[in-house]
Amino acid sequence: MRPLENEFSWSLSRSRTFSDCPRKYWYHYYGSWGGWDPDAPADARELYQLKQITNLHLLAGDVVHRAIERALLTFAQGQEPDPTAVVAWCKSEMQKSFGESRNEQWREHPKRFARLSEHESGQVPKRDFLVRIAQKIGESVRNFFESAAYGLIRETDIDQWLPMETLDTFQFEGTKVFAVPDFACRHRGEVLLLDWKTGRPDKRNQDQVVLYGLFAAAKWDVDPDCVRGSPVYLLTGGQVELRQVSAEDRERVSDVMRKSIAAMRERLADADSNTARQEDYEATPGFACRSCNFRSICPAVQ
């Protein structure tokens, strides 16, 4: 089998990490590379393990996303998903992941088992915090089933749903770009894109919708002027405000991507082989260090 190659690519999350702290970017995308291999160097193994750390808020968001995906699959198979059962499934998944982290099962399989930052300090999360997480999940799921987004999905023929992979890419001026909306369909001559959010409204998510529009135009060969999208904030009711991905928006986000890709490539020791040296990526200490996965090994926060 051909060994995996650390190929240069771009995504919004990768760009934000690079902007927040170049050293964190290097740890996450270069230093940890190959750390899944039992024979990998100890430092790569450690960085790979640290890279997998999540927290209960992020875990809750992931569980809600997977629950909605399961519910839509159930609906596509001709059955009515039961919101109560979906919430119960979410609770079971959260409890399973919490137990994995508490028992440190991640030491054997870092990618397969959860590792929560709440357990890193050795302190048990307080009950009221866990109750708030459970409420957040329940509200998000129930709001989804009562949302205009779900109503729109239900009135769309299933054969008009567009297939998506968990990880998917398109080419932007020779660079592989990761961008996958949570749901896409053809509807009355347009392509509609929906993206579930379990956090509070954030203006930056509009750029994410524009990026999904570029993805749709490249992936499904559709007229980009016929693409509309919306983030769906589940905690605030799941309203849908479908916006056309305009030519102006596309050019603005394309320019952001161009500049970000150029800045990332400029740091590389060898752009052709995507080789990066740790010393070329300085740490930028700040408030974000408090939640950084790599704070235990970063000299900037020692």
Backbone hydrogen bonds, N-H to C=O, Kabsch-Sander energy under -0.5 kcal/mol:
donor,donor_aa,acceptor,acceptor_aa,energy
7,E,5,E,-1.9
10,W,176,K,-2.3
15,S,11,S,-2.4
16,R,12,L,-2.5
17,T,13,S,-2.1
18,F,14,R,-2.2
19,S,15,S,-2.2
20,D,16,R,-2.4
21,C,17,T,-2.5
23,R,282,E,-1.5
25,Y,21,C,-2.1
26,W,22,P,-2.3
27,Y,23,R,-2.7
28,H,24,K,-2.7
29,Y,25,Y,-2.6
30,Y,26,W,-2.2
31,G,26,W,-3.0
32,S,27,Y,-1.4
33,W,30,Y,-1.2
35,G,32,S,-2.4
37,D,34,G,-1.9
40,A,37,D,-2.3
45,R,41,P,-2.3
46,E,42,A,-2.4
47,L,43,D,-2.3
48,Y,44,A,-2.3
49,Q,45,R,-2.0
50,L,46,E,-2.5
51,K,47,L,-2.3
52,Q,48,Y,-0.8
52,Q,49,Q,-0.8
53,I,50,L,-1.6
54,T,115,R,-2.6
59,L,55,N,-3.0
60,A,56,L,-2.4
61,G,57,H,-2.0
62,D,58,L,-2.3
63,V,59,L,-2.5
64,V,60,A,-2.4
65,H,61,G,-2.2
66,R,62,D,-2.3
67,A,63,V,-2.4
68,I,64,V,-2.4
69,E,65,H,-2.1
70,R,66,R,-2.3
71,A,67,A,-2.5
72,L,68,I,-2.7
73,L,69,E,-1.9
74,T,70,R,-2.3
75,F,71,A,-2.3
76,A,72,L,-2.6
77,Q,73,L,-1.3
78,G,75,F,-1.9
79,Q,74,T,-2.0
86,V,82,D,-2.3
87,V,83,P,-2.4
88,A,84,T,-2.1
89,W,85,A,-2.3
90,C,86,V,-2.2
91,K,87,V,-2.3
92,S,88,A,-2.2
93,E,89,W,-2.4
94,M,90,C,-2.5
95,Q,91,K,-2.4
96,K,92,S,-2.3
97,S,93,E,-2.4
98,F,94,M,-2.5
99,G,95,Q,-2.2
100,E,96,K,-2.2
101,S,97,S,-2.3
102,R,98,F,-2.5
103,N,99,G,-2.3
104,E,101,S,-1.2
105,Q,100,E,-2.4
107,R,104,E,-1.4
108,E,105,Q,-1.5
109,H,105,Q,-1.4
113,F,109,H,-2.0
117,S,54,T,-2.9
119,H,116,L,-1.4
120,E,116,L,-0.6
120,E,117,S,-0.9
121,S,117,S,-0.7
122,G,119,H,-1.1
130,L,126,K,-1.9
131,V,127,R,-2.5
132,R,128,D,-1.8
133,I,129,F,-2.0
134,A,130,L,-2.3
135,Q,131,V,-2.4
136,K,132,R,-2.4
137,I,133,I,-2.1
138,G,134,A,-2.5
139,E,135,Q,-2.8
140,S,136,K,-2.2
141,V,137,I,-2.5
142,R,138,G,-2.5
143,N,139,E,-2.7
144,F,140,S,-1.7
145,F,141,V,-1.9
146,E,142,R,-1.3
147,S,143,N,-0.5
147,S,144,F,-1.4
149,A,238,G,-0.8
150,Y,144,F,-0.5
151,G,147,S,-1.7
152,L,148,A,-2.6
153,I,149,A,-2.2
154,R,150,Y,-2.4
155,E,151,G,-1.5
156,T,153,I,-1.1
160,Q,157,D,-2.1
161,W,158,I,-1.6
162,L,184,A,-2.7
170,F,177,V,-1.9
172,F,175,T,-2.8
175,T,172,F,-1.7
176,K,8,F,-0.6
177,V,170,F,-2.8
178,F,10,W,-2.6
179,A,168,D,-1.6
182,D,194,L,-0.8
183,F,194,L,-1.9
185,C,192,L,-1.8
186,R,160,Q,-2.5
187,H,190,E,-3.2
190,E,187,H,-1.4
191,V,226,C,-2.5
192,L,185,C,-3.0
192,L,190,E,-0.5
193,L,228,R,-2.0
194,L,183,F,-2.9
195,D,230,S,-1.6
197,K,232,V,-2.8
205,N,202,D,-1.9
206,Q,203,K,-1.7
207,D,203,K,-0.5
207,D,204,R,-0.8
208,Q,204,R,-1.0
209,V,205,N,-1.8
210,V,206,Q,-2.0
211,L,207,D,-2.4
212,Y,208,Q,-2.1
213,G,209,V,-1.7
214,L,210,V,-1.9
215,F,211,L,-2.2
216,A,212,Y,-2.8
217,A,213,G,-2.3
218,A,214,L,-2.0
219,K,215,F,-3.3
220,W,216,A,-2.4
221,D,217,A,-0.5
222,V,216,A,-0.6
226,C,223,D,-2.4
227,V,224,P,-1.1
228,R,191,V,-2.6
229,G,243,R,-2.1
230,S,193,L,-2.0
232,V,195,D,-3.2
233,Y,231,P,-0.6
234,L,197,K,-2.4
234,L,232,V,-1.1
235,L,197,K,-0.5
236,T,233,Y,-0.9
237,G,234,L,-1.2
238,G,233,Y,-2.5
243,R,229,G,-2.5
245,V,227,V,-2.8
246,S,244,Q,-1.5
250,R,246,S,-2.6
251,E,247,A,-2.3
252,R,248,E,-2.3
253,V,249,D,-2.7
254,S,250,R,-2.3
255,D,251,E,-2.2
256,V,252,R,-1.9
257,M,253,V,-2.5
258,R,254,S,-2.6
259,K,255,D,-2.4
260,S,256,V,-2.4
261,I,257,M,-3.0
262,A,258,R,-2.2
263,A,259,K,-2.2
264,M,260,S,-2.3
265,R,261,I,-2.6
266,E,262,A,-2.1
267,R,263,A,-0.9
267,R,264,M,-0.6
268,L,264,M,-0.6
268,L,265,R,-1.0
269,A,275,T,-1.9
270,D,275,T,-1.6
274,N,270,D,-0.7
275,T,270,D,-2.2
280,D,277,R,-1.8
281,Y,278,Q,-2.0
282,E,280,D,-0.5
289,C,286,G,-1.5
290,R,287,F,-1.7
291,S,288,A,-1.3
292,C,289,C,-1.0
295,R,292,C,-1.3
297,I,294,F,-1.4
298,C,294,F,-1.3
301,V,298,C,-1.5
302,Q,299,P,-1.0
